[in-house]
Amino acid sequence: MSDGDNKPAAKVEPLRKTRPCAECGKPSAREHYPFCSQRCRDLDLNRWLSGSYAIPVSDDEARAGDDD
Ligand SMILES: [Zn+2]
């Protein structure tokens, strides 16, 4: 094999600025950006799926004349 591919195995730091994980606040990992791990990624997705991130409805519209 004369590939000549002799790159050093040094790990390249991400140029992107690391942000705290959106779930737990730990430094995010590049692979899971903007989360620190697959777990936090799943947590966030589950939250979306379970509706906790529901679009806020204006109180006035939601209960128009339904109160008091
Ligand atoms: Zn996290």
PDB file of the backbone (N, CA, C, O) and the ligand in Angstrom, with CONECT records:
HET     ZN  A 101       1
ATOM      1  N   MET A   1       0.830  -1.202   0.000  1.00  0.00           N
ATOM      2  CA  MET A   1       0.000   0.000   0.000  1.00  0.00           C
ATOM      3  C   MET A   1       0.861   1.246   0.000  1.00  0.00           C
ATOM      4  O   MET A   1       1.662   1.450   0.912  1.00  0.00           O
ATOM      5  N   SER A   2       0.705   2.072  -1.003  1.00  0.00           N
ATOM      6  CA  SER A   2       1.465   3.329  -1.026  1.00  0.00           C
ATOM      7  C   SER A   2       0.494   4.497  -0.968  1.00  0.00           C
ATOM      8  O   SER A   2       0.485   5.390  -1.815  1.00  0.00           O
ATOM      9  N   ASP A   3      -0.276   4.445   0.019  1.00  0.00           N
ATOM     10  CA  ASP A   3      -1.303   5.474   0.147  1.00  0.00           C
ATOM     11  C   ASP A   3      -0.700   6.803   0.583  1.00  0.00           C
ATOM     12  O   ASP A   3      -1.146   7.874   0.171  1.00  0.00           O
ATOM     13  N   GLY A   4       0.319   6.710   1.423  1.00  0.00           N
ATOM     14  CA  GLY A   4       0.960   7.934   1.906  1.00  0.00           C
ATOM     15  C   GLY A   4       0.069   8.698   2.853  1.00  0.00           C
ATOM     16  O   GLY A   4       0.297   9.875   3.135  1.00  0.00           O
ATOM     17  N   ASP A   5      -0.928   8.034   3.331  1.00  0.00           N
ATOM     18  CA  ASP A   5      -1.848   8.724   4.223  1.00  0.00           C
ATOM     19  C   ASP A   5      -1.359   8.613   5.664  1.00  0.00           C
ATOM     20  O   ASP A   5      -1.820   7.771   6.435  1.00  0.00           O
ATOM     21  N   ASN A   6      -0.441   9.459   5.992  1.00  0.00           N
ATOM     22  CA  ASN A   6       0.189   9.352   7.316  1.00  0.00           C
ATOM     23  C   ASN A   6      -0.189  10.517   8.219  1.00  0.00           C
ATOM     24  O   ASN A   6       0.656  11.091   8.906  1.00  0.00           O
ATOM     25  N   LYS A   7      -1.416  10.841   8.205  1.00  0.00           N
ATOM     26  CA  LYS A   7      -1.830  11.986   9.024  1.00  0.00           C
ATOM     27  C   LYS A   7      -1.633  11.705  10.504  1.00  0.00           C
ATOM     28  O   LYS A   7      -1.810  10.575  10.959  1.00  0.00           O
ATOM     29  N   PRO A   8      -1.284  12.689  11.216  1.00  0.00           N
ATOM     30  CA  PRO A   8      -1.212  12.514  12.671  1.00  0.00           C
ATOM     31  C   PRO A   8      -2.610  12.294  13.225  1.00  0.00           C
ATOM     32  O   PRO A   8      -3.591  12.819  12.698  1.00  0.00           O
ATOM     33  N   ALA A   9      -2.685  11.524  14.277  1.00  0.00           N
ATOM     34  CA  ALA A   9      -3.993  11.172  14.821  1.00  0.00           C
ATOM     35  C   ALA A   9      -4.501  12.221  15.805  1.00  0.00           C
ATOM     36  O   ALA A   9      -5.403  11.964  16.603  1.00  0.00           O
ATOM     37  N   ALA A  10      -3.917  13.380  15.733  1.00  0.00           N
ATOM     38  CA  ALA A  10      -4.330  14.416  16.675  1.00  0.00           C
ATOM     39  C   ALA A  10      -5.798  14.756  16.479  1.00  0.00           C
ATOM     40  O   ALA A  10      -6.304  14.831  15.359  1.00  0.00           O
ATOM     41  N   LYS A  11      -6.440  14.951  17.573  1.00  0.00           N
ATOM     42  CA  LYS A  11      -7.860  15.276  17.496  1.00  0.00           C
ATOM     43  C   LYS A  11      -8.023  16.768  17.241  1.00  0.00           C
ATOM     44  O   LYS A  11      -7.421  17.604  17.913  1.00  0.00           O
ATOM     45  N   VAL A  12      -8.831  17.067  16.276  1.00  0.00           N
ATOM     46  CA  VAL A  12      -9.041  18.471  15.945  1.00  0.00           C
ATOM     47  C   VAL A  12     -10.165  19.033  16.798  1.00  0.00           C
ATOM     48  O   VAL A  12     -11.255  18.466  16.872  1.00  0.00           O
ATOM     49  N   GLU A  13      -9.889  20.117  17.414  1.00  0.00           N
ATOM     50  CA  GLU A  13     -10.927  20.749  18.232  1.00  0.00           C
ATOM     51  C   GLU A  13     -11.954  21.415  17.328  1.00  0.00           C
ATOM     52  O   GLU A  13     -11.604  22.002  16.304  1.00  0.00           O
ATOM     53  N   PRO A  14     -13.174  21.324  17.697  1.00  0.00           N
ATOM     54  CA  PRO A  14     -14.221  21.985  16.908  1.00  0.00           C
ATOM     55  C   PRO A  14     -14.033  23.490  16.934  1.00  0.00           C
ATOM     56  O   PRO A  14     -13.735  24.085  17.970  1.00  0.00           O
ATOM     57  N   LEU A  15     -14.213  24.077  15.784  1.00  0.00           N
ATOM     58  CA  LEU A  15     -14.074  25.531  15.736  1.00  0.00           C
ATOM     59  C   LEU A  15     -15.298  26.207  16.321  1.00  0.00           C
ATOM     60  O   LEU A  15     -15.264  27.339  16.803  1.00  0.00           O
ATOM     61  N   ARG A  16     -16.367  25.459  16.252  1.00  0.00           N
ATOM     62  CA  ARG A  16     -17.606  25.998  16.764  1.00  0.00           C
ATOM     63  C   ARG A  16     -17.480  26.252  18.258  1.00  0.00           C
ATOM     64  O   ARG A  16     -16.847  25.477  18.976  1.00  0.00           O
ATOM     65  N   LYS A  17     -18.050  27.281  18.699  1.00  0.00           N
ATOM     66  CA  LYS A  17     -18.041  27.573  20.116  1.00  0.00           C
ATOM     67  C   LYS A  17     -18.903  26.554  20.847  1.00  0.00           C
ATOM     68  O   LYS A  17     -20.031  26.272  20.443  1.00  0.00           O
ATOM     69  N   THR A  18     -18.362  26.011  21.916  1.00  0.00           N
ATOM     70  CA  THR A  18     -19.141  25.025  22.657  1.00  0.00           C
ATOM     71  C   THR A  18     -20.207  25.723  23.482  1.00  0.00           C
ATOM     72  O   THR A  18     -19.956  26.716  24.165  1.00  0.00           O
ATOM     73  N   ARG A  19     -21.356  25.187  23.396  1.00  0.00           N
ATOM     74  CA  ARG A  19     -22.447  25.740  24.191  1.00  0.00           C
ATOM     75  C   ARG A  19     -22.819  24.744  25.256  1.00  0.00           C
ATOM     76  O   ARG A  19     -22.579  23.546  25.106  1.00  0.00           O
ATOM     77  N   PRO A  20     -23.397  25.223  26.321  1.00  0.00           N
ATOM     78  CA  PRO A  20     -23.910  24.290  27.317  1.00  0.00           C
ATOM     79  C   PRO A  20     -25.041  23.471  26.730  1.00  0.00           C
ATOM     80  O   PRO A  20     -25.843  23.962  25.935  1.00  0.00           O
ATOM     81  N   CYS A  21     -25.089  22.229  27.133  1.00  0.00           N
ATOM     82  CA  CYS A  21     -26.144  21.338  26.673  1.00  0.00           C
ATOM     83  C   CYS A  21     -27.505  21.954  26.983  1.00  0.00           C
ATOM     84  O   CYS A  21     -27.737  22.460  28.081  1.00  0.00           O
ATOM     85  N   ALA A  22     -28.380  21.902  26.016  1.00  0.00           N
ATOM     86  CA  ALA A  22     -29.700  22.507  26.198  1.00  0.00           C
ATOM     87  C   ALA A  22     -30.508  21.769  27.254  1.00  0.00           C
ATOM     88  O   ALA A  22     -31.480  22.301  27.791  1.00  0.00           O
ATOM     89  N   GLU A  23     -30.099  20.546  27.545  1.00  0.00           N
ATOM     90  CA  GLU A  23     -30.851  19.755  28.521  1.00  0.00           C
ATOM     91  C   GLU A  23     -30.290  19.886  29.922  1.00  0.00           C
ATOM     92  O   GLU A  23     -31.021  20.199  30.861  1.00  0.00           O
ATOM     93  N   CYS A  24     -28.997  19.648  30.068  1.00  0.00           N
ATOM     94  CA  CYS A  24     -28.442  19.553  31.412  1.00  0.00           C
ATOM     95  C   CYS A  24     -27.382  20.609  31.690  1.00  0.00           C
ATOM     96  O   CYS A  24     -26.928  20.743  32.826  1.00  0.00           O
ATOM     97  N   GLY A  25     -26.984  21.356  30.676  1.00  0.00           N
ATOM     98  CA  GLY A  25     -26.049  22.443  30.923  1.00  0.00           C
ATOM     99  C   GLY A  25     -24.586  22.054  30.850  1.00  0.00           C
ATOM    100  O   GLY A  25     -23.710  22.905  31.005  1.00  0.00           O
ATOM    101  N   LYS A  26     -24.310  20.777  30.616  1.00  0.00           N
ATOM    102  CA  LYS A  26     -22.913  20.378  30.438  1.00  0.00           C
ATOM    103  C   LYS A  26     -22.428  20.859  29.085  1.00  0.00           C
ATOM    104  O   LYS A  26     -23.228  21.155  28.197  1.00  0.00           O
ATOM    105  N   PRO A  27     -21.131  20.935  28.933  1.00  0.00           N
ATOM    106  CA  PRO A  27     -20.609  21.338  27.620  1.00  0.00           C
ATOM    107  C   PRO A  27     -21.085  20.371  26.547  1.00  0.00           C
ATOM    108  O   PRO A  27     -21.019  19.156  26.735  1.00  0.00           O
ATOM    109  N   SER A  28     -21.551  20.884  25.454  1.00  0.00           N
ATOM    110  CA  SER A  28     -22.101  20.030  24.417  1.00  0.00           C
ATOM    111  C   SER A  28     -20.987  19.340  23.636  1.00  0.00           C
ATOM    112  O   SER A  28     -19.868  19.840  23.524  1.00  0.00           O
ATOM    113  N   ALA A  29     -21.335  18.189  23.109  1.00  0.00           N
ATOM    114  CA  ALA A  29     -20.391  17.447  22.273  1.00  0.00           C
ATOM    115  C   ALA A  29     -20.705  17.720  20.816  1.00  0.00           C
ATOM    116  O   ALA A  29     -21.857  17.917  20.428  1.00  0.00           O
ATOM    117  N   ARG A  30     -19.632  17.726  20.011  1.00  0.00           N
ATOM    118  CA  ARG A  30     -19.844  18.068  18.610  1.00  0.00           C
ATOM    119  C   ARG A  30     -20.808  17.087  17.937  1.00  0.00           C
ATOM    120  O   ARG A  30     -21.638  17.478  17.116  1.00  0.00           O
ATOM    121  N   GLU A  31     -20.687  15.831  18.292  1.00  0.00           N
ATOM    122  CA  GLU A  31     -21.517  14.809  17.642  1.00  0.00           C
ATOM    123  C   GLU A  31     -22.987  14.991  17.989  1.00  0.00           C
ATOM    124  O   GLU A  31     -23.875  14.602  17.230  1.00  0.00           O
ATOM    125  N   HIS A  32     -23.219  15.581  19.132  1.00  0.00           N
ATOM    126  CA  HIS A  32     -24.609  15.674  19.599  1.00  0.00           C
ATOM    127  C   HIS A  32     -25.064  17.115  19.714  1.00  0.00           C
ATOM    128  O   HIS A  32     -26.116  17.412  20.280  1.00  0.00           O
ATOM    129  N   TYR A  33     -24.265  17.987  19.175  1.00  0.00           N
ATOM    130  CA  TYR A  33     -24.586  19.409  19.240  1.00  0.00           C
ATOM    131  C   TYR A  33     -26.056  19.672  18.940  1.00  0.00           C
ATOM    132  O   TYR A  33     -26.582  19.091  17.990  1.00  0.00           O
ATOM    133  N   PRO A  34     -26.724  20.494  19.679  1.00  0.00           N
ATOM    134  CA  PRO A  34     -26.209  21.275  20.808  1.00  0.00           C
ATOM    135  C   PRO A  34     -26.368  20.577  22.145  1.00  0.00           C
ATOM    136  O   PRO A  34     -26.487  21.236  23.178  1.00  0.00           O
ATOM    137  N   PHE A  35     -26.371  19.260  22.139  1.00  0.00           N
ATOM    138  CA  PHE A  35     -26.502  18.533  23.396  1.00  0.00           C
ATOM    139  C   PHE A  35     -25.188  17.873  23.750  1.00  0.00           C
ATOM    140  O   PHE A  35     -24.272  17.813  22.930  1.00  0.00           O
ATOM    141  N   CYS A  36     -25.097  17.375  24.976  1.00  0.00           N
ATOM    142  CA  CYS A  36     -23.849  16.780  25.425  1.00  0.00           C
ATOM    143  C   CYS A  36     -23.816  15.304  25.090  1.00  0.00           C
ATOM    144  O   CYS A  36     -22.743  14.701  25.062  1.00  0.00           O
ATOM    145  N   SER A  37     -24.959  14.716  24.838  1.00  0.00           N
ATOM    146  CA  SER A  37     -24.997  13.274  24.612  1.00  0.00           C
ATOM    147  C   SER A  37     -26.290  12.897  23.907  1.00  0.00           C
ATOM    148  O   SER A  37     -27.234  13.681  23.808  1.00  0.00           O
ATOM    149  N   GLN A  38     -26.290  11.675  23.430  1.00  0.00           N
ATOM    150  CA  GLN A  38     -27.488  11.175  22.764  1.00  0.00           C
ATOM    151  C   GLN A  38     -28.662  11.147  23.724  1.00  0.00           C
ATOM    152  O   GLN A  38     -29.816  11.325  23.335  1.00  0.00           O
ATOM    153  N   ARG A  39     -28.342  10.923  24.975  1.00  0.00           N
ATOM    154  CA  ARG A  39     -29.403  10.833  25.976  1.00  0.00           C
ATOM    155  C   ARG A  39     -30.146  12.156  26.096  1.00  0.00           C
ATOM    156  O   ARG A  39     -31.376  12.202  26.093  1.00  0.00           O
ATOM    157  N   CYS A  40     -29.377  13.220  26.200  1.00  0.00           N
ATOM    158  CA  CYS A  40     -30.015  14.521  26.325  1.00  0.00           C
ATOM    159  C   CYS A  40     -30.760  14.866  25.047  1.00  0.00           C
ATOM    160  O   CYS A  40     -31.791  15.540  25.065  1.00  0.00           O
ATOM    161  N   ARG A  41     -30.221  14.396  23.956  1.00  0.00           N
ATOM    162  CA  ARG A  41     -30.883  14.624  22.688  1.00  0.00           C
ATOM    163  C   ARG A  41     -32.258  13.960  22.696  1.00  0.00           C
ATOM    164  O   ARG A  41     -33.262  14.552  22.301  1.00  0.00           O
ATOM    165  N   ASP A  42     -32.267  12.726  23.153  1.00  0.00           N
ATOM    166  CA  ASP A  42     -33.530  11.991  23.221  1.00  0.00           C
ATOM    167  C   ASP A  42     -34.500  12.657  24.183  1.00  0.00           C
ATOM    168  O   ASP A  42     -35.697  12.761  23.912  1.00  0.00           O
ATOM    169  N   LEU A  43     -33.969  13.098  25.295  1.00  0.00           N
ATOM    170  CA  LEU A  43     -34.818  13.754  26.276  1.00  0.00           C
ATOM    171  C   LEU A  43     -35.521  14.946  25.650  1.00  0.00           C
ATOM    172  O   LEU A  43     -36.720  15.160  25.831  1.00  0.00           O
ATOM    173  N   ASP A  44     -34.748  15.701  24.920  1.00  0.00           N
ATOM    174  CA  ASP A  44     -35.319  16.894  24.308  1.00  0.00           C
ATOM    175  C   ASP A  44     -36.365  16.517  23.277  1.00  0.00           C
ATOM    176  O   ASP A  44     -37.427  17.134  23.187  1.00  0.00           O
ATOM    177  N   LEU A  45     -36.045  15.491  22.500  1.00  0.00           N
ATOM    178  CA  LEU A  45     -36.984  15.052  21.476  1.00  0.00           C
ATOM    179  C   LEU A  45     -38.268  14.543  22.118  1.00  0.00           C
ATOM    180  O   LEU A  45     -39.370  14.847  21.660  1.00  0.00           O
ATOM    181  N   ASN A  46     -38.109  13.768  23.183  1.00  0.00           N
ATOM    182  CA  ASN A  46     -39.286  13.242  23.861  1.00  0.00           C
ATOM    183  C   ASN A  46     -40.160  14.366  24.395  1.00  0.00           C
ATOM    184  O   ASN A  46     -41.389  14.293  24.384  1.00  0.00           O
ATOM    185  N   ARG A  47     -39.491  15.392  24.855  1.00  0.00           N
ATOM    186  CA  ARG A  47     -40.261  16.505  25.390  1.00  0.00           C
ATOM    187  C   ARG A  47     -41.090  17.135  24.282  1.00  0.00           C
ATOM    188  O   ARG A  47     -42.250  17.505  24.460  1.00  0.00           O
ATOM    189  N   TRP A  48     -40.446  17.236  23.145  1.00  0.00           N
ATOM    190  CA  TRP A  48     -41.185  17.772  22.001  1.00  0.00           C
ATOM    191  C   TRP A  48     -42.376  16.891  21.687  1.00  0.00           C
ATOM    192  O   TRP A  48     -43.496  17.371  21.511  1.00  0.00           O
ATOM    193  N   LEU A  49     -42.116  15.592  21.618  1.00  0.00           N
ATOM    194  CA  LEU A  49     -43.161  14.656  21.209  1.00  0.00           C
ATOM    195  C   LEU A  49     -44.293  14.608  22.216  1.00  0.00           C
ATOM    196  O   LEU A  49     -45.452  14.402  21.857  1.00  0.00           O
ATOM    197  N   SER A  50     -43.947  14.801  23.483  1.00  0.00           N
ATOM    198  CA  SER A  50     -44.994  14.689  24.494  1.00  0.00           C
ATOM    199  C   SER A  50     -45.732  16.003  24.673  1.00  0.00           C
ATOM    200  O   SER A  50     -46.656  16.102  25.480  1.00  0.00           O
ATOM    201  N   GLY A  51     -45.328  16.992  23.930  1.00  0.00           N
ATOM    202  CA  GLY A  51     -46.136  18.209  23.895  1.00  0.00           C
ATOM    203  C   GLY A  51     -45.791  19.252  24.925  1.00  0.00           C
ATOM    204  O   GLY A  51     -46.509  20.242  25.065  1.00  0.00           O
ATOM    205  N   SER A  52     -44.697  19.053  25.659  1.00  0.00           N
ATOM    206  CA  SER A  52     -44.346  20.052  26.657  1.00  0.00           C
ATOM    207  C   SER A  52     -43.902  21.357  26.000  1.00  0.00           C
ATOM    208  O   SER A  52     -43.882  22.421  26.619  1.00  0.00           O
ATOM    209  N   TYR A  53     -43.551  21.234  24.738  1.00  0.00           N
ATOM    210  CA  TYR A  53     -43.105  22.433  24.034  1.00  0.00           C
ATOM    211  C   TYR A  53     -44.240  23.017  23.210  1.00  0.00           C
ATOM    212  O   TYR A  53     -44.008  23.690  22.206  1.00  0.00           O
ATOM    213  N   ALA A  54     -45.434  22.761  23.628  1.00  0.00           N
ATOM    214  CA  ALA A  54     -46.579  23.246  22.879  1.00  0.00           C
ATOM    215  C   ALA A  54     -46.474  24.745  22.670  1.00  0.00           C
ATOM    216  O   ALA A  54     -46.000  25.490  23.527  1.00  0.00           O
ATOM    217  N   ILE A  55     -46.918  25.142  21.543  1.00  0.00           N
ATOM    218  CA  ILE A  55     -46.870  26.562  21.246  1.00  0.00           C
ATOM    219  C   ILE A  55     -47.778  27.314  22.211  1.00  0.00           C
ATOM    220  O   ILE A  55     -48.965  27.009  22.328  1.00  0.00           O
ATOM    221  N   PRO A  56     -47.225  28.270  22.881  1.00  0.00           N
ATOM    222  CA  PRO A  56     -48.037  29.011  23.848  1.00  0.00           C
ATOM    223  C   PRO A  56     -49.192  29.722  23.173  1.00  0.00           C
ATOM    224  O   PRO A  56     -49.030  30.416  22.170  1.00  0.00           O
ATOM    225  N   VAL A  57     -50.340  29.530  23.746  1.00  0.00           N
ATOM    226  CA  VAL A  57     -51.517  30.203  23.215  1.00  0.00           C
ATOM    227  C   VAL A  57     -51.817  31.393  24.108  1.00  0.00           C
ATOM    228  O   VAL A  57     -51.699  31.310  25.331  1.00  0.00           O
ATOM    229  N   SER A  58     -52.185  32.437  23.524  1.00  0.00           N
ATOM    230  CA  SER A  58     -52.496  33.614  24.315  1.00  0.00           C
ATOM    231  C   SER A  58     -53.662  33.314  25.249  1.00  0.00           C
ATOM    232  O   SER A  58     -54.687  32.778  24.826  1.00  0.00           O
ATOM    233  N   ASP A  59     -53.502  33.656  26.492  1.00  0.00           N
ATOM    234  CA  ASP A  59     -54.507  33.334  27.488  1.00  0.00           C
ATOM    235  C   ASP A  59     -55.882  33.856  27.093  1.00  0.00           C
ATOM    236  O   ASP A  59     -56.897  33.185  27.285  1.00  0.00           O
ATOM    237  N   ASP A  60     -55.896  35.026  26.555  1.00  0.00           N
ATOM    238  CA  ASP A  60     -57.164  35.637  26.205  1.00  0.00           C
ATOM    239  C   ASP A  60     -57.926  34.787  25.200  1.00  0.00           C
ATOM    240  O   ASP A  60     -59.139  34.605  25.306  1.00  0.00           O
ATOM    241  N   GLU A  61     -57.190  34.273  24.228  1.00  0.00           N
ATOM    242  CA  GLU A  61     -57.847  33.487  23.199  1.00  0.00           C
ATOM    243  C   GLU A  61     -58.262  32.130  23.722  1.00  0.00           C
ATOM    244  O   GLU A  61     -59.322  31.608  23.375  1.00  0.00           O
ATOM    245  N   ALA A  62     -57.407  31.563  24.565  1.00  0.00           N
ATOM    246  CA  ALA A  62     -57.644  30.200  25.030  1.00  0.00           C
ATOM    247  C   ALA A  62     -58.898  30.120  25.892  1.00  0.00           C
ATOM    248  O   ALA A  62     -59.619  29.124  25.849  1.00  0.00           O
ATOM    249  N   ARG A  63     -59.150  31.127  26.647  1.00  0.00           N
ATOM    250  CA  ARG A  63     -60.302  31.067  27.542  1.00  0.00           C
ATOM    251  C   ARG A  63     -61.209  32.272  27.365  1.00  0.00           C
ATOM    252  O   ARG A  63     -61.603  32.935  28.324  1.00  0.00           O
ATOM    253  N   ALA A  64     -61.513  32.521  26.144  1.00  0.00           N
ATOM    254  CA  ALA A  64     -62.352  33.676  25.860  1.00  0.00           C
ATOM    255  C   ALA A  64     -63.743  33.462  26.430  1.00  0.00           C
ATOM    256  O   ALA A  64     -64.490  32.605  25.956  1.00  0.00           O
ATOM    257  N   GLY A  65     -64.076  34.207  27.404  1.00  0.00           N
ATOM    258  CA  GLY A  65     -65.410  34.139  27.978  1.00  0.00           C
ATOM    259  C   GLY A  65     -65.695  32.818  28.679  1.00  0.00           C
ATOM    260  O   GLY A  65     -66.854  32.479  28.923  1.00  0.00           O
ATOM    261  N   ASP A  66     -64.650  32.076  29.002  1.00  0.00           N
ATOM    262  CA  ASP A  66     -64.857  30.786  29.631  1.00  0.00           C
ATOM    263  C   ASP A  66     -64.643  30.871  31.143  1.00  0.00           C
ATOM    264  O   ASP A  66     -64.895  29.922  31.886  1.00  0.00           O
ATOM    265  N   ASP A  67     -64.185  32.006  31.554  1.00  0.00           N
ATOM    266  CA  ASP A  67     -63.777  32.209  32.947  1.00  0.00           C
ATOM    267  C   ASP A  67     -64.685  33.212  33.643  1.00  0.00           C
ATOM    268  O   ASP A  67     -65.277  34.093  33.019  1.00  0.00           O
ATOM    269  N   ASP A  68     -64.772  33.048  34.946  1.00  0.00           N
ATOM    270  CA  ASP A  68     -65.488  34.065  35.736  1.00  0.00           C
ATOM    271  C   ASP A  68     -66.933  34.275  35.279  1.00  0.00           C
ATOM    272  O   ASP A  68     -67.648  35.096  35.853  1.00  0.00           O
TER     273      ASP A  68
HETATM  274 ZN    ZN A 101     -26.766  17.097  28.475  1.00  0.00          ZN2+
END
